[in-house]
Amino acid sequence: MSQYRVKKKAGRLKAKYKKKESLWKNQIFRLVVWGIVLALALAYLLLFSPLLAINQVKIISPAALTDITPNIENLVNQKLENHLAFLSIKKTFFLLNTTTLKKEIETTMPQVEGVIIKKQFSHTITLQLKERVPRAVWCYTENDICYLIDKAGIAFQTTTEKNLPLIIAENKTAPTILPSQVIDPAKMTQILQAISFFQEKLAIAPQNCLTDGQDKLTIKTQEGWEAYFSLTSDIEPILTNLSLLIEKSLPQEKRKNLQYIDMRFSRVFYK
């Protein structure tokens, strides 16, 4: 190789080295590199560092939910698991999505009406559970399956007990998944209002209720007679009229042979 070519090659290598050296000496380039390093370090600290990992779960629940509290704790711990390559570490304070966790608990645990989730920096998560309170027993005549149902018309647990007001669903199919909205909340409110009125105002115990969930409501009393209502209008003035009718025209001694009272029309019919 000629001396000229050797010098030329050496010159190219020297220029290349100077170019690389000059790139690192560039202040903007250094700032970008250090910015990337700091961002990665911060991301690791916030998302994966054991220093911010949630390792304590506190559950505050009413006595009625004691049986399912361990299940909820297991679910929370599963959601806290964070898998990174071959490692399994707890999710950090900032990585846990409480909205998703809340939705899953309320969906998979029918007895839970609501849950308040609070993260306490930096290792603790607290869950406050609210139980779904049963207001009646909702049954299906076609398959004799009964459920506990709350004031919002949500069936959330199968039951065989009949110690709550009994509502029989007419021409309806039992839900396949719980919790399930089996009747409109407004209709459920009307039914509960009517049941309460019979028990407290009229002092007449209902035996059961029959409804299609849309328009029809039939209350069968333990005295043996039935009352027919429509659920398409405000039921409160109708109940008031029923109270006046019973007070003035149908006292207890006159209800021995009573078969029904029909309150579905502008005029009251009874027999």
C-alpha positions in Angstrom: 0.0 0.0 0.0 1.4 3.4 -1.0 2.2 6.0 1.6 -0.5 8.2 0.1 -3.2 5.6 0.7 -2.0 5.0 4.3 -2.2 8.7 5.1 -5.6 9.0 3.5 -7.0 6.1 5.5 -5.5 7.5 8.7 -7.1 10.8 7.9 -10.5 9.3 7.5 -10.3 7.4 10.8 -9.2 10.5 12.6 -12.0 12.5 11.1 -14.5 9.8 12.1 -13.2 9.8 15.7 -13.4 13.6 15.9 -16.9 13.5 14.6 -18.0 11.0 17.3 -16.1 12.9 19.9 -17.7 16.2 18.8 -21.2 14.6 19.0 -20.9 13.7 22.6 -19.5 17.2 23.4 -22.7 18.6 21.9 -24.7 20.0 24.9 -28.1 19.3 23.3 -27.2 15.7 22.5 -26.0 15.1 26.1 -29.3 16.7 27.5 -31.3 14.3 25.3 -29.4 11.3 26.4 -29.6 12.2 30.1 -33.3 13.0 29.7 -34.0 9.5 28.3 -32.0 7.9 31.1 -33.9 9.9 33.8 -37.2 9.2 32.1 -36.5 5.4 32.1 -35.4 5.5 35.7 -38.5 7.5 36.8 -40.7 5.1 34.8 -39.2 2.1 36.6 -39.5 3.8 40.0 -43.2 4.7 39.4 -44.3 1.4 37.7 -42.0 -1.4 38.9 -40.0 -0.3 41.9 -40.6 -2.3 45.2 -40.3 1.0 47.0 -43.8 2.0 45.8 -45.3 -1.5 45.6 -48.7 -2.0 47.2 -48.3 -4.8 49.7 -51.1 -4.2 52.2 -54.9 -4.6 51.5 -57.4 -3.4 54.0 -61.1 -4.3 53.6 -63.9 -2.6 55.6 -67.2 -4.5 55.2 -70.5 -5.0 57.0 -71.1 -8.3 58.8 -73.4 -9.4 55.9 -70.4 -9.5 53.6 -68.0 -11.4 55.9 -68.3 -14.7 54.0 -67.2 -13.1 50.7 -64.5 -10.8 52.1 -61.7 -13.5 51.5 -62.8 -13.8 47.9 -62.6 -10.1 47.4 -59.1 -10.0 49.0 -58.0 -12.8 46.7 -59.3 -10.9 43.7 -57.5 -7.7 44.7 -54.2 -9.6 45.2 -54.6 -11.1 41.7 -55.0 -7.6 40.3 -51.9 -6.4 42.2 -49.7 -9.1 40.5 -47.5 -7.4 38.0 -45.5 -9.8 35.7 -42.3 -8.5 34.1 -40.4 -11.1 32.1 -39.8 -13.9 34.6 -40.5 -11.7 37.6 -43.7 -11.3 39.5 -43.9 -8.2 41.7 -46.7 -6.2 43.2 -48.1 -3.3 41.3 -47.0 0.1 42.4 -49.1 2.8 43.9 -49.4 4.6 40.5 -49.9 1.5 38.3 -53.1 0.1 40.0 -56.3 1.1 38.1 -58.9 1.5 40.9 -61.7 2.2 38.4 -61.3 -1.2 36.7 -60.9 -2.9 40.1 -64.1 -1.3 41.4 -66.1 -2.4 38.3 -64.8 -6.0 38.5 -65.7 -6.3 42.2 -69.2 -5.0 41.7 -69.7 -7.2 38.7 -68.4 -10.5 40.1 -69.6 -10.1 43.6 -73.4 -9.6 43.4 -73.9 -9.1 47.1 -71.8 -5.9 46.8 -73.8 -2.9 45.8 -70.8 -0.5 45.8 -67.2 -0.2 46.8 -65.0 2.8 47.6 -61.3 2.3 46.9 -58.6 4.5 48.4 -54.9 4.3 47.9 -52.8 5.4 50.8 -49.3 6.4 49.8 -47.3 4.3 49.2 -48.0 0.7 50.1 -51.7 0.4 51.2 -55.0 0.1 49.5 -58.3 0.3 51.4 -61.7 -1.0 50.2 -64.9 0.0 51.9 -67.8 -2.3 50.8 -71.5 -1.5 50.8 -73.8 -4.5 50.9 -76.8 -4.9 48.6 -79.8 -4.9 51.0 -82.6 -7.4 50.0 -86.1 -5.8 50.0 -88.1 -8.7 48.6 -88.0 -12.3 47.2 -88.5 -12.4 43.5 -89.7 -15.7 42.1 -90.3 -17.2 38.6 -93.4 -19.4 38.4 -92.1 -21.3 35.4 -89.1 -22.9 37.1 -89.7 -22.1 40.8 -86.4 -20.2 41.1 -86.3 -17.4 43.7 -83.9 -14.5 44.2 -83.2 -11.8 46.7 -83.9 -8.5 45.0 -83.0 -5.0 46.2 -84.9 -1.7 46.0 -83.5 -0.9 42.5 -84.9 -4.1 41.0 -81.6 -6.0 40.9 -81.7 -9.8 41.7 -78.4 -10.7 43.2 -78.7 -14.1 45.1 -80.7 -17.2 44.9 -82.8 -18.1 48.0 -85.2 -20.6 49.3 -86.4 -18.4 52.2 -89.7 -16.5 52.0 -89.4 -14.2 55.1 -89.4 -11.1 52.9 -92.3 -9.9 50.8 -92.9 -12.4 47.9 -93.1 -11.0 44.4 -94.0 -13.5 41.6 -92.8 -12.6 38.1 -95.4 -13.4 35.4 -94.3 -14.5 31.9 -90.6 -13.8 32.6 -87.4 -15.8 32.2 -85.0 -16.2 35.1 -81.6 -14.5 34.6 -78.5 -16.5 33.8 -76.0 -14.1 35.3 -76.1 -12.3 38.6 -76.5 -9.4 39.5 -79.3 -8.8 37.0 -81.8 -6.0 36.5 -85.1 -8.0 36.5 -87.5 -5.0 36.7 -87.3 -1.3 36.1 -86.3 0.6 39.3 -89.4 2.9 39.1 -91.7 -0.1 38.9 -90.0 -1.8 41.8 -90.4 1.4 43.9 -94.1 1.3 43.2 -94.4 -2.3 44.2 -92.5 -1.8 47.4 -94.6 1.3 48.1 -97.8 -0.7 47.7 -96.5 -3.5 50.0 -95.4 -1.0 52.7 -98.8 0.7 52.5 -100.7 -2.5 53.1 -98.5 -3.5 56.0 -98.2 -0.1 57.8 -101.2 2.0 56.8 -103.9 -0.6 56.2 -102.5 -3.2 58.7 -103.4 -5.9 56.1 -100.6 -8.4 55.5 -99.9 -9.2 51.8 -99.5 -12.9 51.0 -97.7 -12.3 47.7 -97.6 -10.0 44.7 -98.0 -10.9 41.0 -96.6 -8.7 38.3 -95.6 -8.6 34.7 -93.0 -5.9 35.5 -94.7 -3.5 33.1 -98.3 -2.7 33.9 -99.9 -5.3 36.1 -99.7 -5.6 39.8 -101.9 -7.9 41.9 -101.6 -8.0 45.6 -103.1 -11.1 47.3 -103.8 -10.5 51.0 -103.7 -13.0 53.8 -107.4 -12.2 54.3 -108.0 -14.0 51.0 -109.0 -11.1 48.7 -106.9 -9.5 45.9 -106.2 -5.9 44.9 -105.5 -5.0 41.3 -103.3 -2.0 40.3 -101.7 -0.5 37.2 -98.1 0.4 37.3 -98.4 3.0 34.5 -99.4 5.9 36.7 -98.5 7.3 40.1 -99.6 4.7 42.7 -99.6 7.0 45.7 -103.1 8.7 45.1 -104.5 5.3 44.2 -103.4 3.8 47.5 -104.9 6.8 49.3 -108.2 6.1 47.6 -108.0 2.5 48.6 -107.5 3.5 52.2 -110.5 5.8 52.1 -112.6 3.0 50.5 -111.6 0.4 53.2 -112.1 2.9 56.0 -115.6 4.0 54.9 -117.1 1.0 53.0 -115.0 -2.1 53.7 -114.1 -2.5 57.4 -112.8 -5.8 58.5 -116.2 -7.4 59.2 -117.3 -6.6 55.7 -114.2 -8.1 54.1 -114.9 -11.7 55.1 -116.5 -12.4 51.7 -114.6 -9.9 49.7 -113.0 -11.4 46.5 -111.2 -8.4 44.9 -110.8 -4.6 44.7 -109.9 -3.3 41.3 -108.1 0.0 41.4 -107.0 0.1 37.7 -109.7 2.5 36.5 -111.1 5.9 37.4 -113.9 4.1 39.1 -113.2 1.5 41.8 -114.8 -1.9 41.5 -115.0 -4.5 44.2 -116.8 -7.7 44.8 
